[in-house]
């Protein structure tokens, strides 16, 4: 018996779009680029803060 997500519809009957049917608009790509640059900025700031915090954190002696 096949696993069903919807009564009467088996997994194998769910239509899956072909890769060629999936489109990405310019605005989608701009959004992705903006998100990636934002992530890079956060990572840079995080690494600077980690370096600065090392001078405040003293190991147990």
N, C-alpha and C positions, 0 to 999 in steps of 0.2 A: 504494500500500500504506500503510495507516495505521500510525502509531507505536503500539507495544504496550508496556504496562508489565507485564502479566501475559500469559503465553501464551494466546492465544485471546480476549483481552479488549481491544478497541480503546478508544481514549480516549473515543469517543462513547458507549460502552456503560457507562462508569463512572457510577453513580448519584450525583447531586449533590443534597444536601438543599435544599429551598426555604427562603428566608429565614424564612418563617412557621414552619418546623419547628424553627428554631434558638431555643433558650430560654436565658435568662440568669437565674440565681437571684440572690436578694438577697445570698447569701454571696459569689457571684462578683463582684458589684458592690462589695461591701465590700472584697474583696481588691484590686480595681483601684484603689479610692479610697485604700487604705492605701499601695499601691505608688506612686501619683501623689504623695501627700503626702511620701513618703520621698524621691522624686526631687526635689521642690521644695526640701526641706530641704538635700539635698546641693548643689543648685545655689546656694542662698543661701550656704552655708558656703564653697563654691568661689569665689564672687565676692568674699567677704570676704578669703579667703586671697590671691586675686590682687591685690587692692588693697594688702594688707599687704606682699606680696612686691615690689611696685614700689619700695618704699623701700629694700629690700635689694639690688636689682639695679641696678648702676650701668652706664650705657652706656659703650662704649669711647670713650676720648678721644684 
